[in-house]
Amino acid sequence: MAFLCISGFVFCASAYGQTVTVQIQASASINAKAKQKGNPTQLVIYQLANNQVFNSAKFFSLLDSPRKVLRNNLITSKTLIIVPSSRKTIKVKLASDTRYLGFLIGYENYQKVVWKRVVGVNRIIDDKVRLSLTQKGLRLLATPVLFKPSNNHFYIEGSLGFAGQYSSPDTTFTYVAGNNVKLVTTSSKAGMQFGLGGGYQIKPQARWLQILGVNSLSVGGNFYSISGLDSKGNGINRYDIKPKHTYDYTNKISSKRFMLTGKVNFFPNLFFHPYLGAGLGMALNTDYFSRNNLGVSKTTSLEPKTYSNFAYQWSLGVDVPVTKNLLASVGYQFVNVGQARVREFSEGTRKPLVDPINFSVEFSQVTLGVKYLF
């Protein structure tokens, strides 16, 4: 949420030849001597082709004879008078060769304050620069990026999800011979989800959507993959009679899902935008199930199978604009991927010994994401 891009971002749009709005805010103590009231001061705005000479130039050289010291690096300059406790907004038309804007304040005690600043034109977001003048000198203020889409956009997005425990209700199944078995989950955990997607975002035109505070609507397709849906528990053999025989089991589930998703962003006049989202689609779930042999050390692993299931999800969170085209997000997501299934077969005849063992799988997670608009 800063008007200067973080180093390394490649999404900052060049403003060469454009008009930049400079917003100036002066405190009551500008250009003040110790324990005295503030005084008016000069503010000089320089359009520069290069910033190296400006950065090393001395105070009076820049203030009194900028053309002499800056030479061809100076394209043009403009001087303003700023009075204490004032606000001022000016428009600066950038020359085609302007690559930097330099700022200088003419404080009497310039040796003790920050008296100059410089910013690259290609680092300016939303064509705005905010300056603060205080007793300590000149500051460049952060300018929150308001994300108000002026038209419709295609987009791509990516996300990481960090899930906690997943829930799987107790499961019962029946051996062919008639033994009833009940599986009771004692512990479970969920791993990390990775997601990629894309779609189309539109600016709402309907008046009633604008009254409700809708900022944008998005429809897209997403692919998600999650692994580490692990659980442990007890199997109770012939739980309907006594004595009961128990064994331990381990279950590992992975899931890939393809979703049609929708998302609504709200409150265009805030610097962050809450959202609600939902999705429907198909999940491919693979289950790796193993158990010991009724308490004996021998372990039996059931044959893993992949089954398709209906899946759904819903989410809520906030989007935070980073640039005009890039948004970061943090949110909560609830996911239900249907069931994971395994079957146990006789080693000799390959006939199924039990009905399919079904595990219902749903989980909650915190998500972090980025979205880029074209």
Buried (B, 14 or more C-beta within 10 A) or exposed (E): EBBBBEEEEEEBBEBEEBEBBBBBBBBEBBBBEEEEEBBEBBBBBBBBBBBEBBEEBEBEBBBEEBEEBBEEBBBBBEEEEBEBEBEBEEEBEBEEBBBBBBBBBBBEEBEEBBBBBBBBBEBBBBBBBBBBBBBBBBBBEEBBBBBEBEEEBEBBBBBBBEBEBBBBEEBBBEBEEEBBBBBBBEEBBBBEBEBEBBBEBEBBEEEEBEEEBBBBBBEBBBBBBBBBBBBEBBBBBBBEEEEEEBBBBBBBBBBBBBBBBBBBBBBBEBEBBBBBBBBEBBBBBBBBBBBBEEEEEEEBEBEBBEBEBEBBBEBEBBBBBBBBBBBBBEBEBBBBBBBBBBBBEEEEEEEBBBBBBBBBBBBBBBBBBBBBBE
